[in-house]
Amino acid sequence: MSERQQLPYGSWPSPITAASLVEQAVSLGQIEVDGERVYWLEGRPSEGGRQAVVTWAPGEEPHDVFGPQWSARTTVHEYGGGAYAVGGGGVFFSHFADQRLYRVDPGGEPSALTPEPPEPMTHRYADARVSPDGRELVCVRERHLDGEVVNDVVIVDAVDGGEPTELVSGADFFSAPRFSGDGRRLAWLCWCHPHMPWDGTELWTGEFAQDGLAGVERVAGGPEESISQPRWSPDGVLHWVSDRTGWWNLYADDGARGARPLAPLDGEFTGPDWVFGQSTYCFLPDGRIVVTWWQRALANLGVLDPKTGRLDRWDTPFTAVGSLRPYGDGVAVFVASATAEPALVLLDGAGAVTDTLRRSRPATPDAGYISAAEPIEFSTEDGLTAHALWYGPANKDVSAPPGERPPLVVMSHGGPTASASPALNLSTQFWTSRGFAVVDVNYGGSTGYGREYRERLKGRWGIVDVDDCVNAARHLVAEGLVDEDRLAIRGGSAGGYTTLSALTFRDEFSVGASYFGVADAEALATDTHKFESRYLDGLIGPYPETKGLYRERSPIHYADRLSAPLVIFQGLEDRVVPPSQAEVMVDALRLRGLPFAYVAFEGEQHGFRKAENIIRSIEAELWFYGRVLGFEPADHIEPVAAENLPA
């Protein structure tokens, strides 16, 4: 065995390069099944972030449903999801370039179903489902009309197309319109400002009549209950997920007796509905339900008998599971683990893998360069406990000099109503294989730990999340695992806000990186899209009544308190966090005289999708950390245009 090379932390050479994060890599999303045929979405950085619908059936190789000029991606709610549907012999999708609905039949070219809107991209469609007879398509529509955004549920002729017919309107938002198996009934979700879908939603049903829907009634939900994923079982029973007990559990409609909990558990059977089309449960032909649920950030997968309430966990290595769809006697599903990236697999009715249809990349790096996620708990403010995922440095070829402790990268996830995943992510391994320790913090407000934990952030965004990130770092310093003088914090979107707040209002960190982060909470409250336009009412307070709080929580107004160098990354077409926020922060950094770099990308929105920009951003971040923390990366990186850095 060759002797390991001894190098300072941060300067370890690694085969997990920035380019390897996107080379031959795809993001996998939204599985659909039609008979023996499986469909899924592939996001391809190498094709400018295009979303292709891919299909497979026994005896075939996976292949694209349409040509490279088409992309199935919707911008309803800006975040999208539910970009395509299958049924009636066709594939129906929202084309990113114009947001119209299209139909494509096997071997054919896509043809438009919905008419051209008055202005480009002003009529958008998402979360579609095909009627059992294949003749109609029900979906969420979002119209941008003279500065006003109107959402409703519409039905579209799936064969000939034409002007959609409105079915349901009146609420601020709609999602998950779902046909019953006989096509006679419809279920859907709706909610209104200032709620987000994880705060309070309502589940409604109605029967199709000659002139629309009749017998419309509310089945469940309200301002303090979050409902998700309504769907009908093969025998016509309506099911859904609700957090009425404080945990997102699965329920069935028991008629006059109301909702019946199927497997009461201190666990989460879904996650927050940031995008359309989540699927964390599905029905098997024998009446059982395959479900996934989360406890302490780790996913479980198993089968539930709705008659007895018995829940059997399958013995699988998976720590992340998504997009469950029935297939034959089993399911098609995305799975991942702490040592394996996402893959689309087929499982039999006992949870065994029978086929792997697609991996997010062809090969996984050698295990000697992989650091597996370890859930940890640590003490935080008010005598509470918070959660995180810990990754130690890992590189089989290199060791550190005796007595040296690694620099720490504190990761603050976006949302903030979201969570860090324990699935293998090469973007995390990029750091650990170079000699960094990483802690991915599921701060108070994160999902996966019940409603009470989720609501720790209520009115306290910019406080609880920052405290928990600081206390995660302090915990690891106290354990002797990291260098207290080399603490970095990074995050995107809401995680970028936590990063900026930590560097402004606290002094524990040595350097930071903000990806399209919020610098001015007030600007976000007054200049963002409809879906999130009242989100901050719950996170900070009603605007403008609590305008003073918004100013207090906004790093931009306290730039003179910035305590560490900062690199900022921004997409110039971002509608969620506009570039103006980054640019104002840059001006403040320049006046402050702190070392900083600003890297902006043409054509990128909220989250980078182009391969060259993904590569450039993470390499630039590493280069900047090296200059600030005093190490020389092993990678050959083009220097960044930075200001105020020492020679």
N, C-alpha and C positions, 0 to 999 in steps of 0.2 A: 504494500500500500504506500503510495507516494505521500510525502510529508505535506501538510497543509501550509500554504503560504500565509505569512503573517503580515496583515495590512490594517491600517486604522479603519475603524467603522466609517461607513459612508463612501469609502474608496474601493470597496470590493468589486472586482469584475464579475459580471453576471450574464448568463445566457438569456435572461429575461430582459431583452432590450425594449426600448420604447416602440421600435418598429414591430417587434413580436406581439405587442398588444393588439395590433390590427391586421398583421399579415395573415391571410387565409382565415381571418376571424369573422364571425357573424354574430349578431345578437338574435336570439330566438324568441318568438312571441306568438301568442294566440293560436292555439291548436283548434282545428275544426275537423269533424269526421262526417263523411257521407258514405254509408255502406262500408265497403272494404277500403275506401280511399281516405287517406289522411292528408290534411292541409296544415300549413303553418307559415308564419311570417319570418323572413330573414332580413335583418337590417345589416347592410353591407357598407362598412366604412370605405372599402376600396372602390365603391361605385358612388361616392359622394353621399353616403348615408341612405341610399335608395332602399325602400322596403319592398321586397319581392314576395309574392305568394308562391310557395313551393308545394308540390304535391307528390304523393307516392301511393302506390297500391302494390299488392303482392305480385312479384314477377317483373316489376319495373325498377328503374333507378329514379331517385328524386329528380324532378325537373321543374322549371319555372312555368307558371300558368300563363304569364304574358311576357312580352318583350322588354328590353332594357329602357325603353322610353316611358314606361309606366311605373308608378310607385303607389302602393296601397298605404296611405297614411292620412288620417283625418286630423284637423285642427279644432274640432269642437272642444270647448273648454280649454283650448290651446294645447293641453297635454294629450288629447286624443285617446287612442285605444279603440278597440272594436271597429277596426278599419275595414273588415270584410266579413262576408257571410257566404255560406254554401247551401245549396238545395235546389230542387227542381231541375237538376241537370246543369246548373250554372254556378259561376262564382261572381259575387257582387262586391264591389269595392269602391271606396272613396279614393279618387285619384288626387295625389298631393298637389299637383300643379294647378288644378282648378276647383278642387273640392266637390265636384259633381259625382253622382253615383253612376257606375258603369257595370255592365254585365259582360262576362266573357264565357263562351261555351267551349267545350273541348275542341282544340284545333283551330279555333276562330280568333278573331281580333276583338278587343273590347269595343262596345258600343254604348253611348250615353243613354241612361234611363231618365235622368232629370234634366230639365231645360237649363239653358244658360241663365245665370242670374243677372240682375240689372247691372251690377259691377262685378269684376272678377273676384272670385273666392268669397263672395258675401253670403251665399247659401251653402251650408256645410251639413254633412250627414255622418252619423256614427251609430254604432251598437245595433246594427241591423240584424233581423232574423227573418227567414223565409217561412211563409205559411206552409202547413203540412201538404197542401195540394200544389205547392210550387208556383202559384200564380201571383202572390202578393209578397211585398216586402214591408215590414214595419221597422221604423228606425227613429232615432232622435234627430231632429233638424234644428239647426242654429242659424238664424238670419241676422245679418248686420245691416240695419236699416237707418240711415241718416243719424248715426251716432248712438242708436239704441240697438241692443242685442236681445232678440226674442227667441226663446227656446220652446219647442213643443214636440209632440209625438205625431208622426205622420205615417200614412200608408201609401205605397208606390206600386204601380202595376209592374210586376217583375218580368213580364213578357214584352209588352209594348212601351213601357215607360210613360212619361207625360208628367203633368203638374201633380205634385203630391197632394193628398187629401189629409187635412188636419183631423186627428182623432182626439187628442187631449191637449189642452193648453191651460194657461192661468197661473201656473207656478213659475218660479224663476228658473228652475232646472228640472230635467227629467233624465232618467236612465233606465236601462234594462227592460225595455218592452219585450214581453215573451208570450208567444202563442201557447195555448193549451194543446195537448196532443191531438184533439179533434178539430182544432182551429176555430172553435166557437167562442173562446174566451181569451182575454188578454190581461196580463198583469204588468205593472210598471211601478217605478219609484219616482217620487218627486220631493223637492224641498225648496225652501225659500231663504233669501237673505234674512239675517246674517249667518245662517247655519252653513256649515260645510257637511258633506255627506257622512262624515264620521261623527258629527254632532247630533243631528236629528233629521231623519227622513221618514217618509210615509209610503206604505205599500198599498196600492189600489188595484182593484180588478173591475172588469166590465165585460158584458156580453155583446158580441157583434150583432148589430141590427141593420135594417136597410139603410138608415141614414146615419150610421156611425156606431157609437157604443151606447148600450142601455144597461140599467141595473148597476150603475157605477157605485162602488162603495169602498171605503177605507177598511183594510183588513188589519193593519198593524202600524205601529210607529207613531212618532210625534216629535216634539222639539227636544226631548231628552232621551230618545231611543234611536239608535242607528240601525237601519235595515240594509241588507246587502244581498245580492244574488237571488232574486226570486226565480223560481222555475218549477215546472210541473213534472211530477213523476209519471212514469208510463201509465199508471192507473188513474191519473187525473187529479192527484192530490197536490196542492200548492205547498212548496217548501221555501224557506228563506233563512237567512242568518240574522240574528238580532243580538244586541248587547244589553238587553233589558235587565240582566242580572249583574252587569258589570263586566261580562266577558262575551265576546262574539261567539254564540253557540247556534246550533242548527235546530230549526223548528219546523213543524208541519201543521197545516190547517186541519183542525179537528171539528170543522163545521160549527155548530151552535156552541160547542164547548170552547172554542177559540184556539189559541196557539198551544201546541203540545211540544215541549222540549224533548229532543230525541236522545241526547247524551249530555246531560248537564256536567260541565267540566270547567275548572279554572284554567282554561286554555282558549286560544283564539282560533276560530275556524275560518277566519278571513283576515284580510288586511284592509287598510284604508283605500277607499275608491278614488284614488287620484286619477285613474284612467278607467275607461269603459272596459267591460268584458272579463272581469276576474272570473275564474272558475276553480273553486277549491273543493267542490264535491260533484259527484255525478252518479247516476243510477245504473246498476248492473241489470242484466236481463232477469236475474232471479229475484229481484226486488231489494237486494241489499244496496247500500250506498257506500261508494269509495269516498273517503274524506281525508283531508290533510288538516292538521292543527298544529299550533305553535305553543311551545312552553320554553321559557328562558332562551328565546331567540332561535331555538332549534325546531325544525319541522318534523312532525311525525306523519306517517302514512298508514292507513289501515282501512278496515271495512266495518260498517255499522249496520246492524240489523234494526230497522225502524220498528219492528213489531215488539221486540224484547228490550231495545235500548242497549244491547250488548255492543261494545266497541272493542274490536281486536286490532291491536297494533301489529303491523307487519314488521318482520325483522329485516330491515334494509339499512344500508349505510348512508342513506340520503339525509342531508341536513337542510335542504331547500327543495321545495316542490311547488309546481305551479301548472295552471292550465289543464286541469283534469278533464278528459273527455272519454265517454264510453267507447270501447272498440272491441267488437266480438264479445267474448266472455270476460274481458278485462278492460284495461284503460290505455289510452295514449296520454303521455304526461311528460313535462319537463322535470328533470331531476338534476341535482348537483350535490356535492359533498365538500367537506373541508379539503379534500385532496383531488377533487375532480370537478372540472367546469361543467356548465349546463349541457345537457344532452336531451334529445327527444327519444324516448324509449317506449316500447310496448310492454305492458305488464299483464300477466295472466290474473285470474281471479284469486290467486293466493299471494300476489305481490312479487312474483319472480319475473325477471327481465327475460322476455322472449325474443326481442329484436331491438337494435339501436338504429334509428333511422337517420339521425344527424347529430353531430357534435358541434359545439360552438367554435371549436378549432380542431384540426386534424389530430394534433398530438399535444399532450400535456408535458411540461418540463420534467426533467428527472426529479424524483422525490427528494433528492439531496438539496434541492434549491427551494423547497416548499415549506412554508411555515403554516401549520394548521391552526385554525381559529380555536381559542379557548375561552368560553364564557367566564367572566369574572364579575364579582360584585364588590363595591367599595362604599365607604361612608361618605355622605355628602351633607349639605346644609340641613338644619332643622331635625337632626337625628335620623335622617332617612337613609335608605340604601339605593344606589343607582347601579346601572348595568353597563357592561361593555364587552367587546371581544378583544382579546389580547393576542398579539403575534410577536414572537421573539425573532431576532435575526437568524437567518438560516442560509448557509452556503457551504456545501461539502468541501470546497476547494480552499477555503480561507478561514483563518482565525484572527482574532484581534490581539493586540499587544496586551501582556499581562497588566491587570489593574484598570484597563480602560473600560468604561461603560458606554453603551451605545446611545446615540441621539434618539430621541423619541419623536415620532410623528403622531400627533393627536388628530384623528379624523372626526369631523362633525358632519353627520349626514344631512341631506336636504330635507325638504318638507315644510316645516319641521315635523309634521305629522307623518312619520315614516319610520324606518328602522334600518340598522346595519345588518347585512346578511352574513351568515357564517359560511356560505358557499365559497369555494375557491374563486378568487378574483386576481388575475395576474397584475392588475393595477396596484393591488396591495403587495403582491410578491415582488414587484419591481423595487419596492423600498426595502423589504426585509432581506432580499437576496443581495443587497448592497451594504448591509450592515446596519440598517435602521431597525429599531423596535417600532411597532405600530400598536396603537390602541384605538379601536373604532367604537365610539361612545354612543350607547343608546340612552341618551340623557332623558330626564323626566320630560314627558311629552311624546316619547317614542311609542310606537305601537308594538304589540306582541306581549304586553304585560298587563292587560286589562284597562278598563276605562279610567279607573282611579289614577293609575300611573300616567295615562295619556293626558289627563286633565291637570297634572301638576304644572303644565305650562300655561294654563288658563290665566290670562292677565299678566303673565310673568315671562314672556318671551324676551330674551336678552338678559335675563337674570338666571333662571333655573338652568338653561342649557349651558351658559357660560360657567356657572358654578360647578356643574357636573363635569365639564371638560377639564376645568382647573383641578378638581378633586381627583379625577382619574389620573392626571399627571402626577399630582402630589402622592397618591397612593403608590404608584410605580417607583417614584423616587425613594419613598420611605422603605419600600421592599428591596432597595438596592439594585433594581433591574435596569435603570436608565440614568443618564447623565443629567443632573438637574440644571446644568449650565447650557444644555443644548436641547431645548424643548421647542418643537415646531408645532403649529396648528394649521390645518387646511380644511377647506370645505367648499361646496358649491351651492349656489342659490341661498336657501335659508341657512345651510351650513357655512356659506360665505359670510352671512350676517353674524353668525356666532363667532367666526374667526375674526372679523373686523371688530366686534364688540370686545372680545377677549384681549385683543391687542390695544384697544383704546382705553378700556375701563379697568384692566388688570395689567400686571407687569410680570407674570410668571413665564411668558414665552419669549424665546430669542428671535423668532422669525415666523412669518406666516404666508400663506398662499390663499387668495380668494378667487374662486371661479364664479363669475357672474353673480357676486354676492350683493346683498341688500346693504347699502350704506345709509340710506335715508328712509326710515320707516314711514314718515309722513308722505314722501313722494310715492312710495309703494301703495299707500292707501288711496292716493289721489290719481295715480297714473299707472294703472295695470288693467288687466282684462277682467271681464265680468265674473268669471268663476271665482277668482280670488279677491274681488274688489271689496268684500266685507270680511275676509278671512281674519284680518288683524283686529276686528271687533272682539273676537274671542281671545286672541293672543296678547293684545295690549289693552284695548278698550275701545268703546264706540268713538268714531271720528265724525265731526270735529269736537265733540264734547270733552274728550280727553287729549286734546291737541298737545298740552304740555307734556304728557307722558311720552308721546311720540317723539318729541324733541329730546327728552331725557334719554331715550333708548337709542338714539340715532348717532352712530359713530361720527358721521360727517360734521356734527356740530361741536365735537370735542376733539378735533384732529390734533390740537396742541397737547393732548394727553397720550398720543400714540407712543408706544414704548418699544417698538421693534421694527426692523425692516420688513417690507411687504412686497410681494409680487402679485399683480392683478391680471386675470385673464377674462376676456369679455367677447361675446359674439355681437356683432354690430347690427344684427337683425332681431335681437332679443326683444320680444314684446312683454315677457313676464317681468324681467328686471331690465329696464331700458339702459342703453349704454351711458346715458346722461349720469346715472348714479356712479358708475366707475370713473367717469371723467371728472366729476366733482371731487371724488376722493383723491384722484391723482393730483389735481390742483392743490388740495390741502396737503398732501405729502410733500409736494414740491416746496410749498411755503414753509413747511415744518423743517425741511432740510434732511429728512430721513432717507436712508437708502431705499430705493424702490425701482420696480420695473413694471411697465404696462404693456401687455401683449394683447392686441385686438385682432379679431379675425373677421374678414368680409364673408358674408353669406352664411354665417353661423347664427343659430337661434339660441334657445335656452337649453344648453347641453350640446357639446360638440359632436358632430357626426362624421366629419370628413377625416380620412385617415391622416393626411398630412398635418392637420391641426391638432389632432389627438397626440401625435408624436411630438410635435413642436412644443406643446404646452407642458407635457410631463418632463421632457428634457430640459426645458427652460427652468422649470421649478427646481429640478435637481441641481442645475448649474447655479442658480441663485442661492440655494441652501449651502452649496459648497463655498461660495464666496463669503457668506455670512458666518457659517459655523466653522470654517477653517479646515476644509478637507478638499482634496482634488478628486473629482469623479474619475473613474476608470474610463468612462464613455468619452468619445470625442464629440463635443457639443459646440455648435455655433453659439458664440456669446450673445447675450441678450442686450438690447439697448437699455441700460440701467443708468440711473442718476444717483449721485451722492455715495456710490460705493467706494470704499478705500481702495487704493491701488493694490 
